Amino acid sequence: MKTRAFAGLLPGLFLCLAISVLAIGLSKLGSLLTNLRLIDPFTGAILIGILVRTFAAIPPSFASGIRCGTISVLEIAVILLGFSLSFDVFHDGDLAFVLFVMLLVACMILAGFTLCRAVGLPEGLSLLIACGNAICGNAAIAAVAPAVGAGNEDVVAAITFSSILGVLFVLLLPALAPFIGLNAFQFGTFAGLTVYAVPQVVAATAPVSMVSAQVGTTIKLIRVLMLVPAVLLAPLLLRNREKPSPSHGKPHIRLVKVLPWFIPGFLLAAALNNLGCVPESVGNLTSEISRGLFVVAMSGLGLSVDLRRLVKIGPALILGVTLSLVMLAAVSFLFVLSFA
């Protein structure tokens, strides 16, 4: 049975791998022909994946492998990245900085919820968007939905546009890096505070520097840690919280499912590296392997974005998600200039 399940993953995984190889090849070819880095492999993998998803008919049998490439491969890549992370980049591990990040996430949930309600979105959908925007995009939306009794239509709508907007934001950030006047640490912090998902943070920061990628990933994982209190406290923002939807019943919250397993794995790997348990050669090797796996995850991410679904999304939802992201970016930029 396990062999059959693994075989079912192969078509989608091979597609992700093929797109990754093509993206890396096009990136190197562009550099050889122009002596310029026209497009990095991360961005290229996302764009190629989007084009394939939009214009090609992908068989349903590829779905599980693509999902594995996007999620499981990503989780392994995040853990491997921890073996090359040095806590020295975080100003001697300033705890106050971490607490400021957590406070910012909490404030952005409240502000995003208020903003979405102001543009006319219903309570449940507003809360999904606010948590997804402030914490970790689709994962936060999916985790918070049962706790607030959100319907499937709200979940699908919030995830669809958040995914598309998140990818567009990732493609924009590296292009803006030379013009916004941030150093590697600041840019990583800004990306970690604003970008939705962990692979998107890497895609936005790796073209700038690996320091930015390491800092951005760590800041992003701090945001993900806020998923647990968000799931527990989000229902308190709803006025009708005493009348849960009968179709959902009382939500059952399992912290093991809410908190991704790769977070403690990443922190353990980083701790081992900073304690001197990881030789430099091993750290360099895991960093390179992690980089390659992230390109595979970018391919899966691109394959999960269907631009044709934009036509089914209402203008109020588009406005709410866009304004929430703009507000998060503005506040995060001010935060970085003040504290990073």
Contacts in CASP RR format, 6 or more apart in sequence:
PFRMAT RR
TARGET T0000
AUTHOR 0000-0000-0000
METHOD contacts of the structure
MODEL  1
MKTRAFAGLLPGLFLCLAISVLAIGLSKLGSLLTNLRLIDPFTGAILIGI
LVRTFAAIPPSFASGIRCGTISVLEIAVILLGFSLSFDVFHDGDLAFVLF
VMLLVACMILAGFTLCRAVGLPEGLSLLIACGNAICGNAAIAAVAPAVGA
GNEDVVAAITFSSILGVLFVLLLPALAPFIGLNAFQFGTFAGLTVYAVPQ
VVAATAPVSMVSAQVGTTIKLIRVLMLVPAVLLAPLLLRNREKPSPSHGK
PHIRLVKVLPWFIPGFLLAAALNNLGCVPESVGNLTSEISRGLFVVAMSG
LGLSVDLRRLVKIGPALILGVTLSLVMLAAVSFLFVLSFA
8 61 0 8 1.000
8 64 0 8 1.000
8 65 0 8 1.000
9 64 0 8 1.000
9 65 0 8 1.000
9 68 0 8 1.000
10 65 0 8 1.000
11 59 0 8 1.000
11 61 0 8 1.000
11 62 0 8 1.000
11 65 0 8 1.000
12 62 0 8 1.000
12 63 0 8 1.000
12 64 0 8 1.000
12 65 0 8 1.000
12 66 0 8 1.000
12 68 0 8 1.000
12 69 0 8 1.000
13 65 0 8 1.000
13 66 0 8 1.000
13 68 0 8 1.000
13 69 0 8 1.000
13 73 0 8 1.000
15 52 0 8 1.000
15 58 0 8 1.000
15 62 0 8 1.000
15 65 0 8 1.000
15 66 0 8 1.000
15 299 0 8 1.000
15 303 0 8 1.000
16 65 0 8 1.000
16 66 0 8 1.000
16 69 0 8 1.000
16 70 0 8 1.000
16 73 0 8 1.000
16 296 0 8 1.000
16 297 0 8 1.000
16 299 0 8 1.000
16 300 0 8 1.000
16 303 0 8 1.000
17 296 0 8 1.000
17 299 0 8 1.000
19 45 0 8 1.000
19 48 0 8 1.000
19 49 0 8 1.000
19 52 0 8 1.000
19 299 0 8 1.000
19 300 0 8 1.000
19 303 0 8 1.000
20 41 0 8 1.000
20 45 0 8 1.000
20 292 0 8 1.000
20 295 0 8 1.000
20 296 0 8 1.000
20 298 0 8 1.000
20 299 0 8 1.000
22 48 0 8 1.000
23 41 0 8 1.000
23 42 0 8 1.000
23 44 0 8 1.000
23 45 0 8 1.000
23 48 0 8 1.000
23 295 0 8 1.000
23 298 0 8 1.000
23 299 0 8 1.000
24 41 0 8 1.000
24 295 0 8 1.000
25 41 0 8 1.000
26 39 0 8 1.000
26 44 0 8 1.000
27 37 0 8 1.000
27 38 0 8 1.000
27 39 0 8 1.000
27 40 0 8 1.000
27 41 0 8 1.000
27 44 0 8 1.000
30 36 0 8 1.000
30 37 0 8 1.000
30 38 0 8 1.000
30 39 0 8 1.000
31 37 0 8 1.000
31 38 0 8 1.000
37 207 0 8 1.000
39 47 0 8 1.000
40 174 0 8 1.000
40 206 0 8 1.000
40 207 0 8 1.000
41 292 0 8 1.000
41 295 0 8 1.000
41 298 0 8 1.000
42 202 0 8 1.000
42 203 0 8 1.000
42 206 0 8 1.000
42 207 0 8 1.000
42 294 0 8 1.000
42 295 0 8 1.000
42 298 0 8 1.000
43 170 0 8 1.000
43 171 0 8 1.000
43 174 0 8 1.000
43 203 0 8 1.000
43 207 0 8 1.000
43 298 0 8 1.000
44 298 0 8 1.000
45 295 0 8 1.000
45 296 0 8 1.000
45 298 0 8 1.000
45 299 0 8 1.000
45 300 0 8 1.000
45 301 0 8 1.000
45 302 0 8 1.000
46 167 0 8 1.000
46 170 0 8 1.000
46 171 0 8 1.000
46 203 0 8 1.000
46 298 0 8 1.000
46 299 0 8 1.000
46 301 0 8 1.000
46 302 0 8 1.000
46 305 0 8 1.000
47 171 0 8 1.000
47 302 0 8 1.000
48 299 0 8 1.000
48 302 0 8 1.000
49 299 0 8 1.000
49 300 0 8 1.000
49 302 0 8 1.000
49 303 0 8 1.000
49 305 0 8 1.000
50 167 0 8 1.000
50 302 0 8 1.000
50 303 0 8 1.000
50 305 0 8 1.000
50 307 0 8 1.000
52 58 0 8 1.000
52 303 0 8 1.000
53 302 0 8 1.000
53 303 0 8 1.000
53 304 0 8 1.000
53 305 0 8 1.000
53 306 0 8 1.000
54 306 0 8 1.000
54 307 0 8 1.000
54 308 0 8 1.000
58 66 0 8 1.000
58 303 0 8 1.000
66 300 0 8 1.000
66 303 0 8 1.000
66 304 0 8 1.000
67 304 0 8 1.000
69 296 0 8 1.000
69 297 0 8 1.000
69 299 0 8 1.000
69 300 0 8 1.000
70 199 0 8 1.000
70 297 0 8 1.000
70 300 0 8 1.000
70 301 0 8 1.000
70 303 0 8 1.000
70 304 0 8 1.000
73 293 0 8 1.000
73 296 0 8 1.000
73 297 0 8 1.000
74 198 0 8 1.000
74 199 0 8 1.000
74 293 0 8 1.000
74 294 0 8 1.000
74 297 0 8 1.000
75 260 0 8 1.000
75 261 0 8 1.000
75 262 0 8 1.000
76 262 0 8 1.000
76 293 0 8 1.000
77 199 0 8 1.000
77 202 0 8 1.000
77 289 0 8 1.000
77 290 0 8 1.000
77 291 0 8 1.000
77 292 0 8 1.000
77 293 0 8 1.000
77 294 0 8 1.000
77 296 0 8 1.000
77 297 0 8 1.000
78 198 0 8 1.000
78 217 0 8 1.000
78 221 0 8 1.000
78 262 0 8 1.000
78 266 0 8 1.000
78 290 0 8 1.000
79 262 0 8 1.000
79 265 0 8 1.000
79 266 0 8 1.000
79 269 0 8 1.000
80 269 0 8 1.000
80 286 0 8 1.000
80 287 0 8 1.000
80 289 0 8 1.000
80 290 0 8 1.000
80 293 0 8 1.000
81 202 0 8 1.000
81 213 0 8 1.000
81 214 0 8 1.000
81 217 0 8 1.000
81 266 0 8 1.000
81 269 0 8 1.000
81 286 0 8 1.000
81 287 0 8 1.000
81 290 0 8 1.000
82 214 0 8 1.000
82 266 0 8 1.000
82 269 0 8 1.000
82 270 0 8 1.000
82 273 0 8 1.000
82 286 0 8 1.000
82 290 0 8 1.000
83 269 0 8 1.000
83 270 0 8 1.000
83 272 0 8 1.000
83 273 0 8 1.000
83 278 0 8 1.000
83 282 0 8 1.000
83 283 0 8 1.000
83 286 0 8 1.000
83 287 0 8 1.000
84 210 0 8 1.000
84 214 0 8 1.000
84 273 0 8 1.000
84 283 0 8 1.000
84 284 0 8 1.000
84 286 0 8 1.000
84 287 0 8 1.000
84 290 0 8 1.000
85 214 0 8 1.000
85 217 0 8 1.000
85 218 0 8 1.000
85 269 0 8 1.000
85 270 0 8 1.000
85 273 0 8 1.000
85 274 0 8 1.000
86 214 0 8 1.000
86 273 0 8 1.000
86 274 0 8 1.000
87 93 0 8 1.000
87 270 0 8 1.000
87 274 0 8 1.000
89 185 0 8 1.000
89 211 0 8 1.000
89 214 0 8 1.000
89 215 0 8 1.000
90 97 0 8 1.000
90 215 0 8 1.000
90 218 0 8 1.000
91 97 0 8 1.000
97 339 0 8 1.000
97 340 0 8 1.000
98 222 0 8 1.000
100 335 0 8 1.000
100 339 0 8 1.000
101 193 0 8 1.000
101 219 0 8 1.000
101 222 0 8 1.000
101 223 0 8 1.000
102 222 0 8 1.000
102 225 0 8 1.000
102 226 0 8 1.000
104 193 0 8 1.000
104 331 0 8 1.000
104 332 0 8 1.000
104 335 0 8 1.000
105 134 0 8 1.000
105 135 0 8 1.000
105 223 0 8 1.000
105 226 0 8 1.000
106 134 0 8 1.000
106 226 0 8 1.000
107 331 0 8 1.000
108 130 0 8 1.000
108 133 0 8 1.000
108 134 0 8 1.000
108 327 0 8 1.000
108 328 0 8 1.000
108 331 0 8 1.000
109 130 0 8 1.000
109 131 0 8 1.000
109 134 0 8 1.000
109 135 0 8 1.000
109 230 0 8 1.000
109 234 0 8 1.000
110 130 0 8 1.000
110 237 0 8 1.000
111 130 0 8 1.000
111 327 0 8 1.000
111 331 0 8 1.000
112 126 0 8 1.000
112 129 0 8 1.000
112 130 0 8 1.000
112 133 0 8 1.000
112 134 0 8 1.000
112 324 0 8 1.000
112 327 0 8 1.000
113 126 0 8 1.000
113 127 0 8 1.000
113 129 0 8 1.000
113 130 0 8 1.000
113 237 0 8 1.000
115 130 0 8 1.000
115 320 0 8 1.000
115 323 0 8 1.000
115 324 0 8 1.000
115 327 0 8 1.000
116 125 0 8 1.000
116 126 0 8 1.000
116 129 0 8 1.000
116 130 0 8 1.000
116 320 0 8 1.000
116 324 0 8 1.000
117 123 0 8 1.000
117 126 0 8 1.000
119 316 0 8 1.000
119 319 0 8 1.000
119 320 0 8 1.000
119 323 0 8 1.000
120 316 0 8 1.000
121 129 0 8 1.000
121 316 0 8 1.000
121 317 0 8 1.000
121 320 0 8 1.000
122 154 0 8 1.000
123 237 0 8 1.000
123 238 0 8 1.000
123 239 0 8 1.000
123 240 0 8 1.000
124 148 0 8 1.000
124 149 0 8 1.000
124 150 0 8 1.000
124 154 0 8 1.000
124 238 0 8 1.000
125 150 0 8 1.000
125 154 0 8 1.000
125 157 0 8 1.000
125 158 0 8 1.000
125 317 0 8 1.000
127 144 0 8 1.000
127 148 0 8 1.000
127 150 0 8 1.000
127 234 0 8 1.000
127 237 0 8 1.000
127 238 0 8 1.000
128 141 0 8 1.000
128 144 0 8 1.000
128 145 0 8 1.000
128 148 0 8 1.000
128 150 0 8 1.000
128 154 0 8 1.000
128 155 0 8 1.000
128 158 0 8 1.000
129 141 0 8 1.000
129 158 0 8 1.000
129 162 0 8 1.000
129 317 0 8 1.000
129 320 0 8 1.000
129 321 0 8 1.000
129 324 0 8 1.000
130 324 0 8 1.000
131 140 0 8 1.000
131 141 0 8 1.000
131 144 0 8 1.000
131 230 0 8 1.000
131 234 0 8 1.000
132 138 0 8 1.000
132 140 0 8 1.000
132 141 0 8 1.000
132 144 0 8 1.000
132 158 0 8 1.000
132 162 0 8 1.000
132 196 0 8 1.000
133 162 0 8 1.000
133 196 0 8 1.000
133 321 0 8 1.000
133 324 0 8 1.000
133 325 0 8 1.000
133 328 0 8 1.000
134 140 0 8 1.000
134 223 0 8 1.000
134 226 0 8 1.000
134 230 0 8 1.000
134 328 0 8 1.000
135 223 0 8 1.000
135 224 0 8 1.000
135 226 0 8 1.000
135 227 0 8 1.000
135 230 0 8 1.000
136 196 0 8 1.000
136 197 0 8 1.000
136 198 0 8 1.000
136 220 0 8 1.000
136 223 0 8 1.000
136 224 0 8 1.000
136 227 0 8 1.000
137 159 0 8 1.000
137 162 0 8 1.000
137 196 0 8 1.000
137 197 0 8 1.000
138 159 0 8 1.000
138 162 0 8 1.000
138 163 0 8 1.000
138 196 0 8 1.000
138 197 0 8 1.000
139 197 0 8 1.000
139 224 0 8 1.000
139 227 0 8 1.000
139 260 0 8 1.000
140 227 0 8 1.000
140 230 0 8 1.000
141 155 0 8 1.000
141 158 0 8 1.000
141 159 0 8 1.000
141 162 0 8 1.000
142 155 0 8 1.000
142 159 0 8 1.000
143 227 0 8 1.000
143 230 0 8 1.000
143 231 0 8 1.000
143 257 0 8 1.000
143 258 0 8 1.000
144 150 0 8 1.000
144 230 0 8 1.000
144 231 0 8 1.000
144 234 0 8 1.000
145 151 0 8 1.000
145 154 0 8 1.000
145 155 0 8 1.000
146 248 0 8 1.000
146 251 0 8 1.000
146 252 0 8 1.000
146 253 0 8 1.000
147 231 0 8 1.000
147 232 0 8 1.000
147 234 0 8 1.000
147 235 0 8 1.000
147 251 0 8 1.000
147 253 0 8 1.000
148 234 0 8 1.000
148 235 0 8 1.000
148 238 0 8 1.000
148 241 0 8 1.000
148 251 0 8 1.000
149 244 0 8 1.000
149 245 0 8 1.000
149 248 0 8 1.000
149 249 0 8 1.000
149 251 0 8 1.000
151 245 0 8 1.000
151 247 0 8 1.000
151 248 0 8 1.000
157 312 0 8 1.000
157 313 0 8 1.000
157 314 0 8 1.000
157 317 0 8 1.000
158 317 0 8 1.000
158 321 0 8 1.000
160 306 0 8 1.000
160 309 0 8 1.000
160 310 0 8 1.000
160 312 0 8 1.000
160 313 0 8 1.000
161 310 0 8 1.000
161 313 0 8 1.000
161 317 0 8 1.000
161 318 0 8 1.000
161 321 0 8 1.000
162 196 0 8 1.000
162 321 0 8 1.000
163 196 0 8 1.000
163 304 0 8 1.000
163 305 0 8 1.000
164 305 0 8 1.000
164 307 0 8 1.000
164 309 0 8 1.000
164 310 0 8 1.000
165 321 0 8 1.000
165 322 0 8 1.000
165 325 0 8 1.000
166 195 0 8 1.000
166 196 0 8 1.000
166 197 0 8 1.000
166 200 0 8 1.000
166 325 0 8 1.000
167 200 0 8 1.000
167 301 0 8 1.000
167 302 0 8 1.000
167 305 0 8 1.000
169 194 0 8 1.000
169 195 0 8 1.000
169 196 0 8 1.000
169 200 0 8 1.000
169 204 0 8 1.000
169 325 0 8 1.000
169 329 0 8 1.000
170 195 0 8 1.000
170 200 0 8 1.000
170 203 0 8 1.000
170 204 0 8 1.000
173 191 0 8 1.000
173 195 0 8 1.000
173 204 0 8 1.000
173 205 0 8 1.000
174 204 0 8 1.000
174 205 0 8 1.000
174 207 0 8 1.000
174 208 0 8 1.000
177 187 0 8 1.000
177 207 0 8 1.000
177 208 0 8 1.000
180 187 0 8 1.000
180 190 0 8 1.000
180 333 0 8 1.000
182 188 0 8 1.000
182 190 0 8 1.000
182 336 0 8 1.000
184 208 0 8 1.000
184 209 0 8 1.000
184 211 0 8 1.000
184 212 0 8 1.000
184 215 0 8 1.000
185 211 0 8 1.000
185 212 0 8 1.000
185 215 0 8 1.000
185 340 0 8 1.000
186 336 0 8 1.000
186 337 0 8 1.000
186 340 0 8 1.000
187 205 0 8 1.000
187 208 0 8 1.000
187 209 0 8 1.000
187 212 0 8 1.000
188 201 0 8 1.000
188 205 0 8 1.000
188 208 0 8 1.000
188 211 0 8 1.000
188 212 0 8 1.000
188 213 0 8 1.000
188 215 0 8 1.000
188 216 0 8 1.000
188 219 0 8 1.000
189 215 0 8 1.000
189 216 0 8 1.000
189 219 0 8 1.000
189 336 0 8 1.000
189 340 0 8 1.000
190 332 0 8 1.000
190 333 0 8 1.000
190 336 0 8 1.000
190 340 0 8 1.000
191 201 0 8 1.000
191 204 0 8 1.000
191 205 0 8 1.000
191 212 0 8 1.000
191 216 0 8 1.000
191 219 0 8 1.000
191 220 0 8 1.000
192 201 0 8 1.000
192 205 0 8 1.000
192 215 0 8 1.000
192 216 0 8 1.000
192 217 0 8 1.000
192 219 0 8 1.000
192 220 0 8 1.000
192 223 0 8 1.000
193 219 0 8 1.000
193 223 0 8 1.000
193 328 0 8 1.000
193 332 0 8 1.000
193 335 0 8 1.000
193 336 0 8 1.000
194 325 0 8 1.000
194 328 0 8 1.000
194 329 0 8 1.000
194 332 0 8 1.000
195 201 0 8 1.000
195 204 0 8 1.000
195 220 0 8 1.000
197 301 0 8 1.000
198 217 0 8 1.000
198 220 0 8 1.000
198 221 0 8 1.000
198 224 0 8 1.000
199 294 0 8 1.000
199 297 0 8 1.000
199 298 0 8 1.000
199 301 0 8 1.000
200 301 0 8 1.000
201 213 0 8 1.000
201 216 0 8 1.000
201 217 0 8 1.000
201 220 0 8 1.000
202 213 0 8 1.000
202 217 0 8 1.000
202 294 0 8 1.000
202 297 0 8 1.000
202 298 0 8 1.000
203 294 0 8 1.000
203 298 0 8 1.000
203 301 0 8 1.000
205 212 0 8 1.000
205 213 0 8 1.000
205 215 0 8 1.000
205 216 0 8 1.000
205 217 0 8 1.000
206 212 0 8 1.000
206 213 0 8 1.000
206 291 0 8 1.000
206 294 0 8 1.000
210 287 0 8 1.000
217 266 0 8 1.000
218 270 0 8 1.000
221 263 0 8 1.000
221 266 0 8 1.000
221 267 0 8 1.000
224 259 0 8 1.000
224 260 0 8 1.000
224 263 0 8 1.000
225 259 0 8 1.000
225 263 0 8 1.000
227 258 0 8 1.000
227 259 0 8 1.000
228 255 0 8 1.000
228 258 0 8 1.000
228 259 0 8 1.000
231 253 0 8 1.000
231 258 0 8 1.000
232 253 0 8 1.000
235 241 0 8 1.000
235 251 0 8 1.000
244 250 0 8 1.000
244 251 0 8 1.000
269 278 0 8 1.000
272 278 0 8 1.000
273 283 0 8 1.000
278 286 0 8 1.000
END
